[in-house]
Amino acid sequence: QLHRFKHFLLLSNFPSTSSRLLVTMRICSPSRVITFLGFTLRTQCAQSFISPSALNFIGLSKSTTMESSPALDMVRNRGLEKREEGATPLPGGMTLYVKPAADGKSVGDCPFAHFVRMVLHEKNLEYELKPTTPEKKPQWLLDDYGGKMPALRHRKECYVDSEVIAQYLDFFFQNPSLSVEEKEQKGATEAAAAALNGFFPAMAKFIKHSPNGDEEDVELRTALEGKLQTLEDHLSGDGRSGPYLVGNGELFTLLDCSLAPKLYALDVCLEKIKENPIDLKGKLPLLRKYMDDLFARPSFQSTVEYGPETVVWGWGSYH
């Protein structure tokens, strides 16, 4: 298992070292993970290398050492049932806790939860969906994970943070794979991720700003248009033969799953909240086509039941 850990850490095509660590921790048995962290956490460089989200992935904090029995207990059962199965997880027994809509019962408009649901659909993995209000969150979710959602409970374990969940699913349930083989398209994932850099923060700032049309609103719109133009330029790159984001565009990937709900929220909000200040079809035709291709995908269609009304409810609350 340690050999597999080192091999995957070196050869993984995840964009960042911390992302590789998040997933590879799961390969080792809990005792081996503790041994690894118990050693490295005693050094200053290791503490700066291992991100808080990586430690959250296995239920530890930076102050944890081998002797901290509460942390050891947390790793052993993570506030759930005691661990019995081996290191490789199996399908089934999944529950996804997500933000609810206004009624507290139906699915909300959280793009991060939608991202996870698209991945689950692409993998053909069955799961129970639980829109959960703050007062109805399970005690173990509050105690051990800060109540964060989306949260995927998979039998005896739970993972929070949509990117962590998506990478976990793609690593252990590889049919179909939602990652490009770097040996075939070197640097493709990193290039696509760079094209997305800063898009969602720019979008959120513009959509949330009120009133529409004032000087600050124009500045925020200009910043967002710059991020959208970067996406347009990426989609017009040489060697592209498919409609999707990474490499030649032939493979639908985690980045597409992540971006689709955010672009949907943008599409709805530009029309319903911001009064159509950006002409996507006229100024950004490749991006508009990419959006339409994403929205037509079955994994998107089957997970967008919340609809425009809930998007307006969620984002319109800032106005």
C-alpha positions as CSV (number, residue, x, y, z in Angstrom):
1,Q,0.0,0.0,0.0
2,L,2.8,2.4,0.7
3,H,4.3,1.6,-2.7
4,R,1.0,2.4,-4.3
5,F,0.8,5.6,-2.3
6,K,4.3,6.8,-3.4
7,H,3.7,5.7,-7.0
8,F,0.4,7.6,-7.3
9,L,1.7,10.6,-5.5
10,L,4.5,10.9,-8.1
11,L,2.4,10.1,-11.3
12,S,-1.0,11.5,-10.5
13,N,-2.3,14.1,-13.0
14,F,-4.1,16.1,-10.3
15,P,-3.2,19.8,-10.8
16,S,-1.7,20.4,-7.3
17,T,0.4,18.5,-4.8
18,S,-2.2,19.1,-2.1
19,S,-4.9,17.6,-4.4
20,R,-2.8,14.5,-4.9
21,L,-2.3,14.2,-1.1
22,L,-6.1,14.5,-0.5
23,V,-6.8,11.4,-2.6
24,T,-3.7,9.3,-2.0
25,M,-4.2,9.4,1.8
26,R,-7.3,7.2,1.2
27,I,-5.1,4.4,-0.4
28,C,-3.3,3.6,2.8
29,S,-5.0,1.9,5.8
30,P,-5.8,4.3,8.6
31,S,-2.9,3.0,10.7
32,R,-0.4,3.7,7.8
33,V,-1.8,7.2,7.3
34,I,-1.4,8.0,11.0
35,T,2.2,6.6,10.9
36,F,2.9,8.8,7.9
37,L,1.4,11.9,9.4
38,G,2.7,11.2,12.9
39,F,6.1,11.4,11.4
40,T,5.7,14.4,9.0
41,L,3.7,16.6,11.3
42,R,6.6,16.8,13.7
43,T,8.5,18.9,11.0
44,Q,7.8,22.5,10.2
45,C,8.1,22.0,6.4
46,A,5.5,19.2,6.5
47,Q,3.1,21.4,8.4
48,S,3.4,24.1,5.7
49,F,3.1,21.5,2.9
50,I,-0.1,19.7,4.2
51,S,-3.1,22.0,3.7
52,P,-5.9,22.2,6.2
53,S,-8.3,20.7,3.6
54,A,-6.0,17.7,3.2
55,L,-6.0,17.2,7.0
56,N,-9.7,17.6,7.0
57,F,-9.9,14.8,4.4
58,I,-8.8,12.3,7.1
59,G,-10.1,14.1,10.1
60,L,-6.9,15.6,11.6
61,S,-5.6,19.0,12.5
62,K,-2.1,20.4,12.3
63,S,-1.6,20.0,16.0
64,T,-2.2,16.3,15.8
65,T,0.6,13.8,16.7
66,M,0.7,10.1,17.1
67,E,-0.1,10.4,20.8
68,S,-3.4,12.3,20.4
69,S,-5.9,9.6,21.0
70,P,-9.0,11.7,20.2
71,A,-7.7,12.3,16.7
72,L,-6.8,8.6,16.4
73,D,-10.4,7.8,17.3
74,M,-11.7,10.3,14.8
75,V,-9.7,8.6,12.0
76,R,-10.9,5.2,13.1
77,N,-14.6,6.0,12.8
78,R,-14.9,9.6,11.7
79,G,-18.1,10.0,13.8
80,L,-19.7,7.2,11.8
81,E,-19.8,3.4,12.1
82,K,-16.7,1.5,12.9
83,R,-14.6,0.7,9.8
84,E,-14.8,-2.9,8.6
85,E,-14.1,-2.9,4.8
86,G,-10.7,-2.8,3.2
87,A,-8.8,0.1,1.7
88,T,-10.7,0.1,-1.6
89,P,-14.3,1.4,-1.4
90,L,-17.2,-0.3,-3.2
91,P,-20.3,1.2,-4.9
92,G,-23.4,1.7,-2.9
93,G,-24.2,3.1,0.6
94,M,-23.7,6.7,-0.5
95,T,-25.7,9.7,0.9
96,L,-25.2,13.3,-0.3
97,Y,-26.1,16.1,2.0
98,V,-26.8,19.4,0.1
99,K,-28.2,22.9,0.5
100,P,-32.0,22.9,0.3
101,A,-34.2,25.4,-1.6
102,A,-36.5,27.9,0.0
103,D,-39.0,25.2,1.1
104,G,-36.2,23.5,3.1
105,K,-37.1,20.2,1.4
106,S,-36.2,20.3,-2.3
107,V,-32.7,20.7,-3.8
108,G,-31.1,24.1,-3.7
109,D,-29.0,25.9,-6.3
110,C,-25.5,25.2,-4.8
111,P,-23.2,24.8,-7.8
112,F,-20.8,22.8,-5.8
113,A,-23.4,20.2,-4.8
114,H,-24.5,20.1,-8.4
115,F,-20.9,19.5,-9.5
116,V,-20.8,16.4,-7.2
117,R,-24.2,15.1,-8.5
118,M,-23.0,15.4,-12.1
119,V,-19.9,13.3,-11.2
120,L,-22.1,10.7,-9.5
121,H,-24.4,10.5,-12.5
122,E,-21.5,10.2,-15.0
123,K,-20.1,7.3,-12.9
124,N,-23.6,5.7,-12.7
125,L,-23.3,5.6,-8.9
126,E,-26.5,5.4,-6.9
127,Y,-26.9,7.6,-3.9
128,E,-29.5,9.1,-1.5
129,L,-29.9,12.8,-1.8
130,K,-30.7,14.7,1.4
131,P,-31.4,18.5,1.2
132,T,-30.6,19.5,4.7
133,T,-31.3,22.7,6.6
134,P,-28.8,23.8,9.3
135,E,-31.1,22.7,12.2
136,K,-31.4,19.2,10.6
137,K,-27.8,18.5,10.0
138,P,-26.6,15.2,11.7
139,Q,-24.6,15.7,14.9
140,W,-21.6,13.8,13.5
141,L,-21.6,16.2,10.5
142,L,-21.5,19.2,12.8
143,D,-19.0,17.7,15.3
144,D,-16.5,16.2,12.9
145,Y,-16.9,18.2,9.7
146,G,-18.1,21.6,10.8
147,G,-21.4,21.0,9.2
148,K,-20.0,21.6,5.8
149,M,-21.9,20.7,2.6
150,P,-22.0,19.2,0.2
151,A,-21.0,16.2,2.2
152,L,-20.8,12.7,0.8
153,R,-21.2,9.9,3.3
154,H,-20.0,6.7,1.9
155,R,-20.8,3.9,4.4
156,K,-18.3,4.4,7.1
157,E,-16.7,7.6,5.9
158,C,-17.6,11.1,4.9
159,Y,-15.9,13.7,2.6
160,V,-16.6,17.4,2.3
161,D,-15.4,19.9,-0.3
162,S,-16.8,19.3,-3.8
163,E,-13.3,19.0,-5.4
164,V,-12.2,16.4,-2.8
165,I,-15.4,14.4,-3.3
166,A,-15.1,14.5,-7.1
167,Q,-11.5,13.4,-7.0
168,Y,-12.3,10.6,-4.6
169,L,-15.0,9.3,-6.9
170,D,-12.9,9.6,-10.0
171,F,-10.0,7.8,-8.5
172,F,-11.9,4.9,-7.0
173,F,-14.7,4.5,-9.5
174,Q,-12.9,4.9,-12.9
175,N,-15.5,3.8,-15.3
176,P,-15.8,6.1,-17.0
177,S,-12.7,8.2,-16.2
178,L,-13.2,11.9,-16.0
179,S,-9.5,12.8,-16.2
180,V,-7.3,13.2,-19.2
181,E,-4.2,11.0,-19.4
182,E,-1.3,13.4,-19.1
183,K,1.0,11.2,-21.1
184,E,-1.4,11.7,-24.1
185,Q,-2.1,15.4,-23.6
186,K,0.7,16.8,-21.4
187,G,-0.3,19.8,-19.4
188,A,-3.9,19.8,-20.7
189,T,-5.6,19.8,-17.3
190,E,-3.4,22.6,-16.0
191,A,-4.0,24.7,-19.1
192,A,-7.7,24.3,-18.8
193,A,-7.6,25.0,-15.0
194,A,-5.6,28.2,-15.7
195,A,-8.3,29.4,-18.2
196,L,-10.9,29.1,-15.4
197,N,-8.8,30.9,-12.8
198,G,-10.7,33.7,-11.2
199,F,-13.9,33.2,-13.2
200,F,-16.3,32.3,-10.4
201,P,-15.1,35.0,-7.9
202,A,-15.5,37.6,-10.7
203,M,-18.9,36.2,-11.5
204,A,-20.1,36.2,-7.9
205,K,-19.0,39.8,-7.3
206,F,-20.8,41.0,-10.3
207,I,-24.0,39.1,-9.7
208,K,-24.2,40.1,-6.1
209,H,-23.6,43.8,-6.7
210,S,-26.5,46.2,-6.4
211,P,-27.6,48.5,-7.9
212,N,-27.2,47.5,-11.5
213,G,-25.5,49.9,-13.8
214,D,-23.6,52.1,-11.3
215,E,-19.9,52.8,-11.7
216,E,-18.8,49.9,-9.5
217,D,-21.2,47.5,-11.4
218,V,-19.6,48.5,-14.7
219,E,-16.1,47.8,-13.3
220,L,-17.2,44.4,-12.0
221,R,-18.8,43.6,-15.3
222,T,-15.6,44.5,-17.2
223,A,-13.6,42.2,-14.9
224,L,-16.0,39.3,-15.5
225,E,-16.0,39.9,-19.3
226,G,-12.2,39.6,-19.1
227,K,-12.5,36.2,-17.5
228,L,-15.1,35.1,-20.0
229,Q,-12.9,36.2,-22.8
230,T,-10.1,34.0,-21.4
231,L,-12.4,31.0,-21.6
232,E,-13.4,32.0,-25.2
233,D,-9.7,32.2,-26.1
234,H,-9.1,28.8,-24.6
235,L,-11.9,27.2,-26.5
236,S,-10.5,28.6,-29.8
237,G,-7.1,27.0,-29.2
238,D,-5.3,24.9,-31.9
239,G,-5.7,21.2,-32.0
240,R,-9.3,21.1,-30.6
241,S,-11.6,18.5,-32.1
242,G,-14.2,18.1,-29.4
243,P,-16.6,20.4,-27.5
244,Y,-15.2,20.1,-23.9
245,L,-12.7,22.1,-22.0
246,V,-9.5,20.0,-21.5
247,G,-7.0,19.2,-24.2
248,N,-8.5,18.5,-27.6
249,G,-11.9,18.6,-26.1
250,E,-12.9,15.1,-26.8
251,L,-13.2,13.9,-23.1
252,F,-15.7,15.2,-20.7
253,T,-13.8,15.8,-17.4
254,L,-14.2,16.9,-13.8
255,L,-13.5,20.5,-14.9
256,D,-16.5,20.4,-17.2
257,C,-18.6,19.0,-14.3
258,S,-17.4,21.7,-12.1
259,L,-18.0,24.6,-14.5
260,A,-21.4,23.6,-15.8
261,P,-23.5,24.6,-12.8
262,K,-21.6,27.9,-12.4
263,L,-22.2,28.8,-16.0
264,Y,-25.8,27.8,-15.6
265,A,-26.1,30.2,-12.6
266,L,-24.4,32.9,-14.7
267,D,-26.8,32.3,-17.6
268,V,-29.8,32.6,-15.4
269,C,-28.6,35.6,-13.4
270,L,-27.5,37.6,-16.4
271,E,-31.1,37.5,-17.7
272,K,-33.1,37.5,-14.5
273,I,-31.1,39.7,-12.2
274,K,-28.6,41.8,-14.1
275,E,-30.8,42.7,-17.1
276,N,-28.7,41.1,-19.9
277,P,-25.6,43.3,-19.8
278,I,-23.3,40.7,-21.6
279,D,-24.1,39.4,-25.1
280,L,-22.7,35.9,-24.8
281,K,-24.0,34.7,-28.2
282,G,-22.7,37.7,-30.0
283,K,-19.4,38.4,-28.3
284,L,-18.5,34.9,-27.0
285,P,-19.9,32.4,-29.5
286,L,-17.6,29.5,-28.6
287,L,-18.4,29.9,-24.9
288,R,-22.1,30.1,-25.7
289,K,-21.9,26.8,-27.7
290,Y,-19.8,25.2,-24.9
291,M,-22.5,26.2,-22.4
292,D,-25.3,24.8,-24.6
293,D,-23.3,21.5,-25.0
294,L,-22.9,21.2,-21.2
295,F,-26.5,22.0,-20.5
296,A,-27.6,19.3,-23.0
297,R,-25.6,16.5,-21.3
298,P,-27.8,13.9,-19.5
299,S,-25.8,14.3,-16.3
300,F,-26.7,18.0,-16.2
301,Q,-30.3,17.6,-17.3
302,S,-31.0,15.0,-14.6
303,T,-29.5,17.1,-11.8
304,V,-30.9,20.6,-12.6
305,E,-34.3,20.1,-11.2
306,Y,-34.0,23.2,-9.0
307,G,-34.4,25.4,-12.1
308,P,-34.1,29.2,-12.8
309,E,-36.5,30.1,-10.0
310,T,-34.3,28.6,-7.3
311,V,-31.2,30.2,-8.8
312,V,-32.9,33.6,-8.7
313,W,-34.0,32.9,-5.1
314,G,-30.4,32.1,-4.1
315,W,-28.5,34.9,-5.9
316,G,-31.3,37.5,-5.7
317,S,-31.1,37.5,-2.0
318,Y,-28.1,39.8,-2.3
319,H,-30.2,42.5,-4.0
